[in-house]
Amino acid sequence: MMNARVQSASRAWGRWAAAAAALATGPALAVNDLKGGPGVNQINLHEPVTTIARDQMWLHNFMLIICLAIFVAVFGVMFYSIFKHRKSKGAVSANFHESVAVEIAWTVVPFLIVIGMALPATKVVVAMKDTTNADVTIKATGYQWKWGYDYLKGEGEGIGFLATLDTAQREASNSGNPEPVDNYLLKVDNPLVVPVDKKIRIITTANDVIHAWMIPAFGVKQDAIPGFVRDTWFKAEKVGDYYGQCAELCGKEHAYMPIHVKVVSAEDYTKWVDGKKKEMAAKADDPSKVWEQAALVARGEKVYAANCAVCHKPDGKGAGPIKALDASPLVLAENHLDQIQVLLNGRMDKGMPAWKQLSDTDIAAVITYTKNSWSNKTGQTVQPAEIVAARK
């Protein structure tokens, strides 16, 4: 009987050890640390690449040391007193009413500790808010659920684009069984590009609800609030890719709102600016141009895939509370204005964000695409001029 129990316990232990080994070597460790982003089993702050982030890490460690010293001192005295003056050793409690020395000590010592903590903390906080003399100023606008970037001042002025979660990663997430990748749910189609060793001012705002722009490696986290303007700054000291996410719960797609900042050399930044401006010039369209339906549908398919397919699905069927566009009365209607207004102004009660940041031609193209795709064979065409008129 005893041998049987031992063998049974041995088999159970073997199964447990095998499971633990499989867990340690399986999918849980299939990803690696992401340079500029999160690390596997990370327990400390991100590796700092800005002066502010480095100061924050120093301040964090400094505060921990002070708290540890207070903990050791207070509990050390308490346990020593309990042990040294226990009743079993015949200790008799002292009998006194007041002590001026004790009153002064427990007032002055905490005051000095608070001052010692407040001075370096204030220095760091003040430095975090000093957004003056920026080399490049960029407005980051939070949308449900993507980021819009507009270069307002400095090299690159006039550039603007949207940054959306990579479609392949979103589809992998929807599958329920995504492959392990280092940058899971952090890859975007258009990363924010900035030059190294230049002061970058970020102005934050939002179009719908409160978001927050956060890059841990930069030591930056700033709320983006509709109707308000906030600002922060960073000066990256190393070329590379750095990642963050929206840090304010902003709705059901909150997990799909990553931030990717690409820090490049001054020369590469100039090349990127030139290329981006040429790209924007090529996309600039005359809103009075009359398009053929086939050209609008082809362009609208690309706009839909980049911006709409995440929620409405590539087949236009929608999912959950997201309305289907296939066979939708709104899409099939001969009156174009209602659908145009939905794209321009959104429907927050239905989870539909506003898309007025798209060009008139892109909006006309994506509406034309939805009206002539899947089972929606309306034959209708929406021209950019209709969007221009609806904006007024």
N, C-alpha and C positions, 0 to 999 in steps of 0.2 A: 504493500500500500504506500509506504513512504517513497519507494523508488518511483512509483507511478506519479505521485505528486511532484517529485523533483523533476521527472521528465516533462510533465505537463507545464510546470513553471518555466523550465528551460526553453520549451517550444514557444511559449508565450513571449518570453524575453527576446527570443530570436526574431519573432515576427515584429515585435515593437522596434527592435534595433534596425531591422531591414527597412521598416517604414520610415524611421527617422533618417536613415541614410539616403533613401529615395527622395525624401523631402529636401534634404540638404543639397543634393546634387541634381534635383529635378528642375521644373519650371521656376521655382522660387528664386533660383540663382541663375536663371537663363539670361538675365539682363546684366549689364555692367553699369558702373558709375557713368553718368552723363556729364561730360566736361561742360561746365557752365550751368549745370542743372542739378537735379537731385541725385543722390548717391544711394547705393544699396545699403540698407540698414543704417542710414545716416542718423546720427544722434547729435551732431554739433551744427553750428551755423555753416552756411555755404562759404567756400573759399572766397575771400574778398578780393575784388579787382578794382576797387575805388578807395580813396582815402576815407570817405564817410563809412563805408562798410567795414574797413579795417578799424576805425575808431569805435564803431558799434560793437565789434567783437571784443576789443580791449575793454570797453565799458562793461560789457556782459560778464567777462571773466573777473573783472575788478569787483563788481557787485557780488558775484558768487563767493569770492574770497572773503569779502566783508561779512556776508551772511553766514558763511561757514565759521568764521572767527567768533561771531556773536553766539552762534549755536554752541560751539565748543565751550566758550567761556561761561555762558549762562547755565548750561546743563552740567558742565564740569563742577561749578560751584555748588549747584543743587545736589548732585549725587554725592559729592564729597561731604557736604553738610549732613545729608541723610545718613551716610555711613559712619562718619566720625562722631556724630552727636546722637547716636541712637540710644534709646532708653535702656537697652540691655547692658550698655556699658556704664550706666549710671549717670548719663548726661542730664543736666537740669537746665531748662530754658531760662534765658536771661529775662529780666523784668525791667523794661524801661519804656518811657512814654514817647519821647521825641528825641531826634538826633539831627541837629543842623547839618552835620557833615554828610549824613546819608541823603538828606533832602537835596543838598547842593550837588552831590555826586550823581544821583539819578536824574537830575535835571540837566547838568552841564554835559555829562558824557553822551547821552543820546543826541543832544544838540550838536555837539562836535561831530558825531557820526553822520548825522543828516547833512551837515554842511560839507563834510568830506565826500559824501555821495552826490550832493546836488551840484557842486562846482564843475566837476568833469562832465556830468550829464547835461548841464545847461550849455556848456561849450559845444558839445556835439549837436544838440538840438538846434542851437543858433546857426551852426555851420550848415546843417541840413536845409535850413530855410533861406540861405543866401543864394538866390537865383540870379543875382546881378552879373553883368559882364559875360553873358553866355555867348558862345561862338555860333551855336545853332539852336533855334527855338522850334519845337515841334508840338503841335496840338494832338493829343491822343483822345479820341472820342469813343466812349463805350456804347456799343449797340447790343441788343439781344440777337445773336451772341457772337460778336466779332469786334475788332478794333479798327477804327479809321484813323489814319495818320495824315496830317497836313503840315508840311514844312513851311513855317511862317517867316523865318528870318535866318539869314546866313546862307552859306553855300547850300544849294538845293531848294531855295525859296520857290514856291509855286508847285512843288511836287505834292501829290496827294494820292492815296490808295487805301484799299481795305485789306486787312489781314484776317484770314479765315482758317479755321482748322482744316488740315489736309483731308480731302474727301475720303481717301483710302483708309485713313486711321478712324474716321467716323464710322465708315462701313464695317471696319473690323470690330469696333466697339458694339455696334448694333447686332453683330453676329452672335455675341455672347461668348465667343471663344477666340479672342484676339491672339495673334502670335506675339510672343515676348520680344519687344524691341526697346532699345535704350531710351528713345525719345517718345514713348507712347503718350498720345494725346498732347504732345507739345510741338508737333510739326505744323507749320502754317504755310500757306501758299505764297505770301508776300511778307518776308521778315522786315522789321525796321532796321535800316542801315545807317550807321553813324561812324564818324571818324574817331580813331584812337587819340587819346591825349587832348581832346577838345571838350570844353564844358558844354553839355547838352541840357538845355532847359526843356522840361516836359510840362505842358499845360494840359490839365485833365478836365474833361467835362463828359456829359453823357446825354444820350438822345432819348432815353426812356426811363430806366430805373438806375439806382445807385450801383456803380461798378467800382473796382479798385485796380489801379495799375501797379504791379509789383514785380520787381526783379531782385531776388534775394542777394545775388552776387554783387549787385550795385548798392545794396543797402537802401533801396527805394521802395516805398509803398505809399501811394497817394490815392485817396478816394476820388472818383469821378461822379459828380452829382449833377443831375439835370437842372439847368438854369443857373448853375454856379460855375465858377472857374477857380481851380486850385492849381498850384504849380510845385514842382520839385526839380531836382537836377542830379546829374551824375557826370563823372569824368573817368571813363574806362581807361585803365593803364595797360591792358593787354588786348591784343587782337584775338578774336575768337567768337564763338556763338554762346549766347547767354539766354537763359529761359526763365519764364515766370508764368503766372496765371492770374486771372481775375481773382481777387482776394475778398470779394464781397458777394454774399449769396444773392444772385440776381435773377433767379428763375430756374426752370427745369433744365436748361442747357448750360448751366453754370460751369459744369465740368468740361465743357467743350469750348472754352474761351482762352486759349493759351496766348502767351506773349513770347516772341522770339526776336532778340536784338542781335544783329550781326555787326560786330565792331571790326572795321577794316582800316588799313593804312590810309594816310591822306591821299596818296596817289590813286589807290583803288577806289576811294570814296569819290574823287573827282570823276573817274571813269564811270562809276555807277550813276552819278548825277547826270552826266552827259547822255548816257544810254537811256535813263529813265525819262528825261525830257524829250528825247527823240521818240520814245515809245508813246508818250502822252500826245505829242504832236501828231503822230500817225493815227492815233485813236480819235483825235478831235474831229468832230463831224459838224457839218453845217445842218442845224436843226430844221432848216427850211427845205432840205433835200428830200425828194420823193423817192422812196426805195421800192424796189421790186419785192414781192412777197417772199420769194425763194431766198434772197439775200438776207432779209430780216429774220426769217426762220433759222437760217444757218447761224447767224450771229446770236439770236435768242437762245439757241440750244447751248451755246458756250456760257452765256450769262446764267442760264438756269442751272447748269451743272456746277458752276462755281458758287452760286449764292442760294439757290432755292431747293436743289435736290436733297440737301441734308434733311430738311423737314418734310417736304412734299413728296420725296422719293423720286428716283429717276423715272418711274412709270407713272408718276402723277397721282398715285392712289392715296397718298397721305398715310398717317398712322396716329392712332389714339385721337386726341383732340384736334390734331392737324387736319384741316379739311382737304378732301381730295380735289384736285384740279381736273382730273379726268371726269367728264360728264357733269362738271359743276355748272349750275344755272348762271352763276356770275360770269364765268368764262364764256359760256355759249351765247350770252345775251348780245344782241346787236348794239345795244347802248354801251359804248366803250368807257364812258366816263366813270361808272361805278368801279370798274376794275382798276382804272388808272388812279382813282382816289385812294383805293386800298394800298396800292404800291407806294404812292407818295406819302401817305399819312399813317399807314399801318392800321391794325385793329388790335389794340392791346388786350381787349377782352377775349380775343381769340388767339392770343400769342403770336400775332403777326407784326413784325417790326416794320418801321417806315424804311423805304428804300430811296428816298429823295436824293441821297448822295450819288446814286447812279446817274449817268448821263441821260439826256432825253432820248437819244438813239437806243441806248441799252434797254431802257424801260419799254420803249415801243417794240423793240425786238423781242424781248422776253414775253410780252403780252401776245404778240403775233404768234410766237412759238407755241404758247399754251393753247391758243385758239385753233391751231392747226396740227396738233399732235395727239397721239393715242387715239381715242375715239372721237376727239373733238375736231371734226373736219368741217369747220364753219366756212372756210374760204375767206375769212375776214382779215384785213390788214390794218394795223394801227401805225400811223405815221408819226415821226418825232414832233411834228407841228402840233399834234393833239396834246402831247405831253407839255409842250411849252405853254399852250393856252390854259391847261389845267393848273399849272404852277401859279398863274397870276391870281 
